[in-house]
Amino acid sequence: MLGRPWGLSRAWWAALGGGAVLATGLVSPLEALEVLSETADPLALLVGMMFLSAVADEGGFFDWSASLALRAGGGRVRRLFVVGCLVSAVLSLDATAIVLTPIVYGASPAWS
């Protein structure tokens, strides 16, 4: 999955894994629907956050914010860590991961 065999995205491999679990009977379709209904709210939140992150990425927000963080930090990683702590204090950890990961990823070429 990490190597993306045959050029397939991770989503296809996850779907194939889910299908294999259902096909082998490890989880019944009724159990799968039950879990989906119990976790619908958090899943909707995460999907919505990923959608907004994708839109923000297309608009260049993460590259802009990474360059801003690097300029403000003066090359010091500790300031980016403080930003992460502040975002975590205000938002959930899931939001922090979804928001800060592209920023750190965008800043990483500048650190090397």
C-alpha positions as CSV (number, residue, x, y, z in Angstrom):
1,M,0.0,0.0,0.0
2,L,2.8,2.4,0.9
3,G,4.6,1.7,-2.4
4,R,1.4,2.2,-4.4
5,P,1.6,-1.0,-6.5
6,W,0.2,-0.6,-10.0
7,G,-0.2,3.1,-9.3
8,L,-3.4,2.6,-7.3
9,S,-4.1,5.1,-4.6
10,R,-4.3,4.1,-0.9
11,A,-8.1,4.4,-1.1
12,W,-8.3,1.5,-3.5
13,W,-6.2,-0.7,-1.2
14,A,-8.3,0.3,1.8
15,A,-11.5,-0.6,-0.1
16,L,-10.0,-3.9,-1.2
17,G,-9.0,-4.7,2.4
18,G,-12.5,-3.9,3.6
19,G,-14.0,-6.1,0.8
20,A,-11.7,-8.9,1.8
21,V,-12.8,-8.7,5.4
22,L,-16.4,-8.9,4.3
23,A,-15.8,-11.6,1.8
24,T,-14.0,-13.8,4.3
25,G,-16.7,-13.4,6.9
26,L,-14.5,-11.9,9.5
27,V,-17.1,-9.1,9.7
28,S,-20.7,-9.5,8.5
29,P,-22.3,-6.8,6.4
30,L,-24.8,-6.1,9.2
31,E,-21.9,-5.5,11.6
32,A,-20.2,-3.2,9.1
33,L,-23.4,-1.2,8.7
34,E,-23.8,-1.0,12.5
35,V,-20.3,0.3,12.9
36,L,-20.8,2.9,10.1
37,S,-24.0,4.1,11.7
38,E,-22.4,4.4,15.1
39,T,-19.5,6.4,13.8
40,A,-21.3,8.4,11.1
41,D,-20.9,11.8,12.9
42,P,-17.1,11.5,13.4
43,L,-16.6,10.1,9.9
44,A,-18.7,13.0,8.5
45,L,-16.5,15.5,10.4
46,L,-13.3,13.9,9.2
47,V,-14.5,13.7,5.6
48,G,-15.6,17.4,5.8
49,M,-12.3,18.5,7.2
50,M,-10.4,16.6,4.5
51,F,-12.5,18.2,1.9
52,L,-11.9,21.7,3.3
53,S,-8.1,20.8,3.5
54,A,-8.1,19.7,-0.1
55,V,-9.8,23.0,-1.1
56,A,-7.3,25.0,1.0
57,D,-4.4,23.1,-0.6
58,E,-5.7,23.8,-4.1
59,G,-5.8,27.5,-3.2
60,G,-2.2,27.4,-2.0
61,F,-3.1,28.0,1.7
62,F,-0.7,25.4,3.1
63,D,2.3,26.6,1.1
64,W,1.6,30.2,2.1
65,S,1.1,29.3,5.8
66,A,4.3,27.2,5.7
67,S,6.3,30.0,4.3
68,L,4.8,32.4,6.8
69,A,5.6,30.1,9.7
70,L,9.2,29.6,8.5
71,R,9.6,33.4,8.1
72,A,8.1,34.0,11.6
73,G,10.1,31.3,13.1
74,G,13.4,32.6,11.8
75,G,14.5,29.0,11.1
76,R,13.6,27.8,14.6
77,V,11.5,24.6,14.7
78,R,10.4,25.4,18.2
79,R,8.1,28.2,17.0
80,L,6.3,25.8,14.7
81,F,5.9,23.4,17.6
82,V,4.3,26.3,19.6
83,V,1.9,26.9,16.8
84,G,1.0,23.1,16.8
85,C,0.4,23.3,20.6
86,L,-1.9,26.3,20.2
87,V,-3.8,24.7,17.3
88,S,-4.2,21.5,19.5
89,A,-5.4,23.5,22.4
90,V,-8.1,25.2,20.3
91,L,-9.0,22.3,17.9
92,S,-9.2,18.6,18.3
93,L,-6.2,16.4,17.7
94,D,-7.8,15.2,14.4
95,A,-8.1,18.8,13.2
96,T,-4.5,19.5,14.3
97,A,-3.3,16.5,12.2
98,I,-5.3,17.5,9.2
99,V,-4.4,21.2,9.4
100,L,-0.8,21.0,10.4
101,T,0.4,18.0,8.4
102,P,0.3,19.8,5.0
103,I,1.9,22.9,6.6
104,V,4.8,20.9,7.9
105,Y,5.0,18.9,4.7
106,G,5.1,22.2,2.7
107,A,7.8,23.5,5.0
108,S,10.0,20.4,5.0
109,P,11.9,21.1,1.7
110,A,13.0,24.4,3.3
111,W,14.5,22.6,6.3
112,S,16.7,20.3,4.2
